[in-house]
Amino acid sequence: MKKIFLKTLALTLLVFIIGFYAGIFFDNLRLEEVKSRMTEIDNLWNDVRLLQSFIQELSDNKGSYCNFLLEENLKVGDKIYNEGSKIEEYEKTNRFTPTLILEKERYALLDLQFWLNSIDLKNLCNANYSTVIYLYSQYNKTVEQGFQDRVLWDLKQKCGPEIIYITFPADIEISTIEVIKNIYNIEKIPAILINESIVFYSPVTMRELENYIRC
């Protein structure tokens, strides 16, 4: 009986030790992956900022460079979207840790710069795309917000490059987003800002949005 007890105890300790070190191993892997992703976001951030500098420098020769700049801006937008998709996957599979919150904040600032670039290019090159900015809640994910997510996603799929679609978590304490809410008199979230002039409060249908968007 004593031998059986000792064997059981030894097996339990072995399983515990293996589980403990396996947990450390996988935590380290996740940490290294997050660090690598943050580096990718930093590189993309620098790319977007440099693109803004070129937009400003080339404003006097806009006729020669508009098509190229518009194309490159869309490519940057696709890269940013891919980063956002990766963050969403992290959110689905892991708890929302402080590291992930930091990554979310960096991504929101990256999206903000992309939006500003898109506004500058739209004015500089007389581009005819629409901008659709969605301010949502990170912490209060209601059924209503889920409905709005799907509507806006369907709109983006339908319109493609004819709309610049950007989402911002409006309740993770980013000062710039608070400034945006103040400038455009956004009183609650979820909210949709179209072409820097029209504000809708969720829920809004596809048909309602299409009245204000070129698509």
N, C-alpha and C positions, 0 to 999 in steps of 0.2 A: 504493500500500500504506500509506504514511504517512498519507494523508488518511482512509483507512478506519479506521486505528487511532485517529486523533484524534476521528473521529466517534463511534466506539464508546466511547471514553473519556468524551467529553462526554455521551453518552446515559446512560452508567453513573452519572456524577456527578449528572446531572439526576434520574434515578430515585432515587438515594440521598438527595438533598436533599428531593425531594418526600416520600419515605417518612419521612424524619426529622421534617419539620415536620408531616406528617399524624399521626405518632405523638404529637408534643407536643400537637397540637390535640385528638385523641381522649382523651389522658390528662387534659387540662384539663377536657374535657366530663365525664369520669367523676368527676373530683375535685369539680366543681361539683354533680353529681348526688348524690354521697355527702354533701357538706355540706348540701344541701337535705334529704336524707333524715334526717340527724342532727337537723336543726332540727325536722322532723316528729316524730321520736321524743321529742325534748325537750318539745315541746308536748303530746304524748300522755302523757308522764310526769307533767307538771304536772296534766293533767286527772285522771289516776288518783289522784294524791296528794290533790287537792282533793275528789275523790269520797270518799276515806277520811275526810277531815275532816268532811264532811256526815254520813257514816254514824255517826261518833262523836257529833256534835252532836245528831242526831235520834233517838238511842237511847231517849230518854224518850217519844217520840211514834211509836214504831215502827209501831203499827197503821195510822197515817195514811199512812205513806210507804214501807212495805215493798215493795209491788208496783212502785212507781215506781223505787226504788233497785235492785231486782233486775233490772228491765228495762234500766236504764241501765248496770248492771255488765256485762250480757251484750253490750250494744252496744260497750262499751269492749273487751271480750274479742275481739269480731269485728275491731275496728280493730287490736288487737295482733297477732292472727293474720295479718291482711293484711300487716303490716309484716314479720312472720317469713317469709312467703312470698316477699316481695321479696328478703330477705337470702339465702334459699335459692337464688333465681335467680342472684344475684351469685356465690354459691359455685360454681355449676355452670359459669358462663361466665368466671370470673376466678380467678386464683390467690388464695390466702387471705392477703391483705396485712395489715400492721399496722392500717391504717385499717378494714378489714373486721372484724378481731378486736375493735377498739374498738366498732364498731357492734354486734357480737354481744354484747359485755359489757353495753352499754346496754340492748339488747333483753332480756337475761336479767334484769336488775334491774327492768325494766318488768313482765315476767312475774311476778316475785316479788311486787311490790306488788299486782298483780291477784289473785294467789293469796291474799294476806293480806286483801284486801278481800272476797274470796269467802268466806273463813272467817268473817270478822266478820258478814257478811250472813246466812250460814247459821245462825249462832248467834242473831243478833238476831231474825231473822224466821222461825225454825224451818223454813227451806227444806229441801226433800227431795232436792236434787241431790247427786251424789257428786263428790268431787275426785279426779282421777287425775293424779299427777305423775310424769313420766318423766325420769329422769336418765340421760343417754347420754354417750358419748365423742365429742368433736369430732374427735379425731386418730386414733382407732383404729376405723374404720368397718367392722366385721366383717359377715359374712353373717348371723350371729345377730342383730346389731343391726338390720340391714335387715328381717329377719323381724318383729322386735318393732315396728318403726316401722309396718309394714303392718297388723299386728294392732290396734294402738292407733288408727290412723287409721280402720280399719273400725269399731271400737267407737264412736268419736266420731260417725261418720256414722250409725250405727244409733241411738244414744241422743240425739244432738242436744243441746239445752240441759239435758237431765237429767244431764249430766256436765260438769264444768269440767275440761278437758284442757289441761295445761301441760307444756312440755318445757324442760329445763335442760341446757346443755352442762356436764357436771360436772368437766371437766378443763381449764378455761381460767383457773384461778386467781382465782376470785371468792370472797372471804372468806365472804360470806353463804351461798353454796352449801356451803362447807365446814362452816359451822355447822349447816345443815340435815342434812347427812350425819351429823354427830356427834349431833345431837338424836335422830334417828330410827334411829341405829345402822346406817346403810347402809355396808356393808363393801366393796362392789365395785359397779361399773357394767358394763352397764346395770342399772338397778333401777327398780321401779315402786312408788310410795307411794300407797296408796288410803285416802282419808278420814283422813289424818294419823294412821293407826294400823297399817295392814298393809303390810308390805314384801314384794315378790316380786323375785326375781332372774331375769333373762331366761335362756331363753325361756319365755314364759307364753302359753297359748292363749286364744282368745276365750272358750271355755267356762269355763275356770278363772276368768277375770276376772269373768264374769257372775254367779258365785256370791257376789260381794261388792259388786256394784254394782246400784243400783236403776235399772232401765231397761225 
